[in-house]
Amino acid sequence: MLVRIDPASPLPLFEQVAAAVRRALAQGDLALGEQLPPARELAASLDINIHTVLRAYALLRDEGLIDLRRRRGAVVIAGARERARLTELVGDLITEAKRLGLDADELTRTIKERYP
């Protein structure tokens, strides 16, 4: 799994790490049960603080994409690929809504109207 970060990006580093993992999941580069790199290793390879990686992993756990366990690390869970793909699509939708000048309430209203 390739993780790249851009220190000049306005996106916080932990969100960049989480986005890279989401992308890998959505593209099928990570499989069910596959272990993510240990936080310490990933932090060292990216030259960032371990807590930044841990925060990214916690975010991914909260999104239902990975499971965090002591001594076992971060592991991809069932349905992660589909959830990651949906998260990417929602991000694209939000970007497009902003481009069109819609606020969050208008976007939510539009979704509720279309959702059966």
Secondary structure per residue as TSV (DSSP state, phi and psi in degrees):
chain	resnum	aa	ss	phi	psi
A	1	M	-	360.0	127.9
A	2	L	-	-99.4	122.9
A	3	V	-	-118.2	124.1
A	4	R	-	-122.8	142.6
A	5	I	-	-125.8	154.6
A	6	D	-	-120.7	103.4
A	7	P	T	-58.6	-22.7
A	8	A	T	-85.1	-9.3
A	9	S	S	-69.6	145.2
A	10	P	S	-72.9	-15.1
A	11	L	S	-73.7	127.8
A	12	P	-	-55.9	149.8
A	13	L	H	-57.2	-42.1
A	14	F	H	-63.3	-34.5
A	15	E	H	-71.3	-33.1
A	16	Q	H	-65.7	-41.7
A	17	V	H	-64.0	-47.2
A	18	A	H	-61.1	-41.2
A	19	A	H	-62.9	-38.4
A	20	A	H	-65.0	-40.2
A	21	V	H	-68.2	-43.4
A	22	R	H	-57.5	-44.3
A	23	R	H	-60.0	-45.9
A	24	A	H	-61.4	-39.4
A	25	L	H	-65.3	-49.1
A	26	A	H	-61.6	-33.3
A	27	Q	T	-85.8	-3.5
A	28	G	T	82.4	14.6
A	29	D	-	-77.1	-17.1
A	30	L	S	-120.3	134.8
A	31	A	-	-106.9	162.7
A	32	L	T	-52.5	129.7
A	33	G	T	84.2	-7.7
A	34	E	-	-70.9	142.0
A	35	Q	B	-90.8	135.6
A	36	L	-	-78.5	160.3
A	37	P	-	-58.8	143.0
A	38	P	-	-55.2	142.8
A	39	A	H	-55.3	-41.4
A	40	R	H	-62.6	-43.5
A	41	E	H	-65.2	-47.1
A	42	L	H	-63.2	-42.5
A	43	A	H	-60.1	-44.0
A	44	A	H	-64.4	-42.0
A	45	S	H	-68.5	-28.2
A	46	L	H	-95.4	-5.6
A	47	D	T	57.9	47.5
A	48	I	S	-128.9	170.0
A	49	N	-	-70.7	141.3
A	50	I	H	-58.3	-33.0
A	51	H	H	-66.7	-26.2
A	52	T	H	-65.8	-45.4
A	53	V	H	-66.4	-42.7
A	54	L	H	-61.5	-37.2
A	55	R	H	-66.7	-39.7
A	56	A	H	-63.3	-44.6
A	57	Y	H	-63.5	-38.9
A	58	A	H	-64.0	-39.8
A	59	L	H	-62.1	-45.6
A	60	L	H	-63.8	-36.3
A	61	R	H	-63.9	-45.2
A	62	D	H	-64.6	-26.9
A	63	E	T	-82.6	-3.9
A	64	G	T	78.7	27.1
A	65	L	S	-100.7	-31.3
A	66	I	E	-135.8	164.0
A	67	D	E	-115.6	135.4
A	68	L	E	-109.2	123.6
A	69	R	E	-135.9	143.4
A	70	R	T	-60.4	140.3
A	71	R	T	66.4	-12.0
A	72	R	T	-108.7	-21.4
A	73	G	E	81.7	-155.8
A	74	A	E	-95.8	125.2
A	75	V	E	-127.5	137.7
A	76	V	E	-68.5	132.5
A	77	I	-	-107.1	167.2
A	78	A	T	-57.4	138.2
A	79	G	T	81.8	0.3
A	80	A	H	-63.3	-40.4
A	81	R	H	-61.6	-45.6
A	82	E	H	-65.5	-43.1
A	83	R	H	-64.9	-39.9
A	84	A	H	-64.6	-41.5
A	85	R	H	-62.9	-43.5
A	86	L	H	-62.5	-40.9
A	87	T	H	-61.2	-40.9
A	88	E	H	-63.3	-43.6
A	89	L	H	-63.6	-41.1
A	90	V	H	-63.1	-40.9
A	91	G	H	-59.9	-42.6
A	92	D	H	-63.4	-40.9
A	93	L	H	-62.5	-44.0
A	94	I	H	-63.1	-43.1
A	95	T	H	-59.1	-45.0
A	96	E	H	-66.5	-40.4
A	97	A	H	-61.6	-42.6
A	98	K	H	-63.6	-40.3
A	99	R	H	-61.1	-34.5
A	100	L	T	-84.9	-2.8
A	101	G	T	84.8	14.7
A	102	L	-	-82.2	140.0
A	103	D	-	-92.2	176.5
A	104	A	H	-60.6	-38.7
A	105	D	H	-64.6	-42.4
A	106	E	H	-65.3	-41.4
A	107	L	H	-64.2	-44.9
A	108	T	H	-61.0	-43.8
A	109	R	H	-61.2	-43.2
A	110	T	H	-62.5	-43.2
A	111	I	H	-64.2	-44.8
A	112	K	H	-62.6	-34.9
A	113	E	H	-66.4	-34.5
A	114	R	H	-90.9	-19.7
A	115	Y	-	-83.2	122.3
A	116	P	-	-67.6	360.0
